[in-house]
Amino acid sequence: MTKTCAYCGKSKPLTEYYTVSNTSDGYESYCKICRKNHIKTKEQLIGYLGMNDTYFEEPKWQEIYDKVLTRQRKKYIKGRFVPDNFEQLIEEAAVVQYLKLYRNKSTPYHRTDNRFTITDDMIKRWGSGLEPDAYQYMEDVYIQLITSYKSDTPVQRMIYEDVAKTKYEAEKARREGNLQLYEKLIKIVSALLSDANIKPVQENASDSENVSTWGLQIKMIEESEPIPEPRDEFKDVDGIEKYITKWFVEPFAKIFGIDSLQNYESQDEIEDDVVGDE
C-alpha cells in the first residue's frame, strides 16, 4: 500500500512514514524524508502537528528549548566560538527533540491497531525497543523468505532473520542518502542469500566511480516511489482504448454475432452462447 506525502506530493510505501495513533490512517502526513528536511522552525512544527490532529504544548516546547539552549551554550562557551546562526541551530534542535517526544507519546510500545500487531515472538526475534515500522518491515521480509524458500532448519531461519535485519538497515541508509553504505549492506544481503543457497539478483556498483548501476537505481526508485494507479481522467488519456473498441472490438463482435460485449461477464459466457447458437 502507498500514501501520498502532504509535502512533496509523491506516492510512497507506508514504510516511508512514521506511524502514529491519533490520525485517521495511523500514519503521519509527511514522509520521513520531508519530515526531516522541512520541519525546522517552531511555526513549521505547529503547522505540522495540526495536520496530524495534535495540539502544540507551549510549556513543553519552552522546557525543551531551554534545555537545548543550556546544553549548547556550554558546548560553544567551552570552544569559545558562537556561530552566527546560533539561535537557528537551537530552534532546529528543539524541534527535533519535540518531534521525538511527539513520536513516543503518539506511538506507545506494544501498539496494536487494525494493520499491525507487535507480538512477543517478534520481540524475541528482532529485539525490544524498536519502532513499529522496523518490526513491520523486518517481519514482512522474513515471512516472504520463509514462505518462498526452504526454512526447515534453525540455521536457515537464522540466515533469513539476518537478511531481514540487514535489509532494514540498508533501507534506512537509502532513505538517508547514504548510497555507499546502502550498497555495502546489499552486498551483505547477497552473501547471506548465497549461504542459504538462494541466487540473489546481481547488484554491483561501479568500482571506479562508486555509484550504483542503472538497474539498481531503477529498482530503488520503484521501491521508494511506486507508480500509483492512474486517476480516471488519465486512464485513456490518448483515446487509444476507445479507438480500439470502436474500430476493432465492436466490428468483430458483430461478425461473430455478439451484439454487445457488455451483456457478458466472462469469456466462458460468450463461448457458451456462440456454441448454443450453432
N, C-alpha and C positions, 0 to 999 in steps of 0.2 A: 504494500500500500504506500501511497505517496501523499504529501501535503504541500500546499503552496506557501512559501515563505511570505510573510506580510511585508517584508522589506525589499528583498531582491526580486520577488515575483516568480522565482523558479520552483518547479515541482521537484521535490526531493523525497527520498525514502524517510520513513518515520524515525529511523536510527540517526538521522541528521538533526533531530530535535530533542531537547530536554523534555522529560515527562514531568507533569505537574498534576495535582489532584483537584485544582479549582477552575479548570477550563472545560468547555463543553466536550472537547475531543480528547482531553487528557494530555495535550502537548502544547508547548509554548508556541507563540505566534511567529517568532523569528527562528530561523535555523541557527545552529550552533555557531557557524562562521559569522553571520550577520550580528548575532548577539554579542560576540566577542569584539567585533570591529566597529560597531556603530552605536554602542551604548557607552558613552564616555563621560557625560555630564549628569548633574542632578536632574535637570529638566528632561533629558532623554530617558533617564531612569523612571521618572514619574510617569511619563507618557507610556513607556513600555509596560509598567506594572498595570496601568489602567487597561491596556489592551488584553491583559491576561486576568482581568477581573480581580485585581489585588490592590488594596489601598496602600498609599505610601505613609510609613510611620516616621514622622518628623523627629520625635525624640530618639528613636533607634538610629536614624541617619546621623544625627548630631553626635551621638555616642560613638558610632563607628568612625565618623570624620575626625573627632578629637583624638581617638586612639591612634589613627593613622598619622595624623599631624604630629603628635608627640613622638612617635617612633621615628618618623622621617627626619624630624628636626635633630634628634640625637645623632642620627646617621650622618647628616650633612654637616652639623657642627663639628663632629669628630674629624671629618675630612676637610673642614674649613673651606667648603665650597657649596654655594647655594645656586642652583641653576635658575635662569630667568623664568622658566615655566614651572616653578616650584608649586604654585597654587594649582595649576592644571594637573600636575602629577599627583598631588594629594587628592584632588577630586576624583580622578580616574581610579586611584587605588581604593578610595572609599566606595565607589560604585561597584567595583569587583567584589569587595567584602560584603556589601549589602546584597548583591545577587547571590552570593554563596549562602547567606542567611535565608534568603527567599527560597532557594532550592531546597535547603534542608527542612524548612518549615512546610513547604508545599508537597514534598515527596517523602513522607516518613518511611523509615526502613520497614521491610516486610509489607510494602504496599501491595494491595490487591485491588484490581479493577476488572472491568469486563474484557480486557485484552490480554493481560499477562499477570501471572502469579509467581512470586518468588517462593520456591519450596525449600524444604530442608535438604533435599537431595542436591539442588542447585548450589546451595551454600556450601555443602560438603565438597562438591565437585569443583567449584570456582573460587571458594574462599568467601569470607564475610566482609562487609563494609563497602561493597561495590555499588555503583549506581544501577538502578533498574535497567537502564539502556545496555549496560555492559553484560548483565545476566542474560538479557533477551538476545543480544547479538551472538554471544558465545553458545547459548543453548540452541539457537537456530542452526548454526554451523555444525554443531555436534550431532544434532538429530539428523540433519541431512546426510552426514557421513555414515552414521551407524545404520541408517535405513537404506543407503545406496551401496555400501560395501560390507565385506565380512567384518563382524565385530564379536567373534566368538570368544576370544581370549582377552584377559585383562591387559596384556601388552598392546593389543590393537586399540582397545578403548582408550588407553593412556595416551597413545600417539594421537588419536583423534582429539582428545582434550587439549594436548599441546598445540595442535593445529588451530583449534578454535581460539585459544588464548593468543597465539602469535598473530592470527588474522585480525583479531580485535585491536592489538597494538599497532598493526600495520594500518588499519583503518583510521586510527587516531592520528598517526603520523601523516597520512594523506590529507586528512582534514586540516591539519596544522600547516600544510605546505612543505613538510619535510620529506621531499621526494627521495633523497639519498637513504634515509632511514627506512622509508617505505619499501624501497627495492631490496634492501638488506633483509628485512623481515620476510618479504615474499620469497626470497631465496631459501630462507629457513623453512618456510611452509613447504616449498617444493622438496626439500631434503626429507622432511618428515613424511610427506606423502610417498616418497620413494621407499622409505623404511617400511611403510605399510603396504608396499607393492602396488601402489596406485600411481599411474603415469600422469604427472601433472602437465598442465598447459605450460609450454616453454615461454618464460617471460625473462628475457635477457636485456640488460641495459647496455648502452654503448659505452665501452670501457674508455674510449678516448675522450668523449665529451661528458660522460657521467649523466646522461639523460635517458629517459625511458624510450623504448621503441614505439613506433606509431601504433602498433596493435595494443600495447599496454596502455597508452594514453587513451585510446578509444574505449577500452574496457573500463578504465577509471571513470570516464565521463558517463558511460552507460550505467554504471553502478551508482554514481553520486547524483546524476541528473537524468533519470529515466524519462523517456518521452511519454507524456500523458496521452490519454485518449482524446482525439480531436473533438472540439465542440461541434454542435450541429451545423453551424454555418460554414465549417471548414471540411466537413466530411466528403463533399463532392464539389470542391471549390472550382475545378476546371470543367465541370459538367460532363466528364467522360462517362460516369455511371449512367446518367440519363441518356446520353448518346447511344451507348451500347444497348441499353434496354429498348430504346425506341426503334433502332435500325437493325438489330440482330436478334435479341431475345424474343420480342413480340412477334416479328415475322416468322421465326422458326416455330414459335408456339402455335401460330395459326396453321402452318404447314402440317404439323403433327396433330391437329385437331384439338389443341388445348386453347380454349377461349381466353382464359385468364390464369396466369400463374398464381395470382393471389388466392384462388379458390383451393389451393393445395398447400398442406402444411409440410409435406416431405416428398422426396423423390419417389419413395415407395408408393405413395398415393397416386402420383402421376402414372407410374408404370402399371399399377393395378387398373386404373381407368382405361388406359390405352389398350391393355390386354383384353379387358372386358368388352370393349367396342368391337374387337376382332371376332 
